[in-house]
Amino acid sequence: MKTIDDLKIGESGVISRVGGQGALRLRFLDMGLIPGTKVALQKVAPMGDPIQIQVRGYELTIRREDARQIELREETL
């Protein structure tokens, strides 16, 4: 399964499943990372971590470790 961490700059996908447990999962959901939401990778920090994504009209910076817990489905045109 593809995750946000697998995206390359400029690529996008639609969230299919939000992983994590307890407070971490709730934090993802509070940030707008919910199934059915489109996300796009905008930037990667010089050392590769963290990454910046666009979700619901705003920019969000998350760690790659966290990005691996959010699964995407292939976006259809």
Secondary structure as GFF3:
##gff-version 3
##sequence-region A 1 77
A	DSSP	beta_strand	2	3	.	.	.	ID=ss1
A	DSSP	three_ten_helix	4	6	.	.	.	ID=ss2
A	DSSP	beta_strand	12	18	.	.	.	ID=ss3
A	DSSP	alpha_helix	22	30	.	.	.	ID=ss4
A	DSSP	beta_strand	38	44	.	.	.	ID=ss5
A	DSSP	beta_strand	51	55	.	.	.	ID=ss6
A	DSSP	beta_strand	58	62	.	.	.	ID=ss7
A	DSSP	alpha_helix	64	67	.	.	.	ID=ss8
A	DSSP	beta_strand	70	73	.	.	.	ID=ss9
###
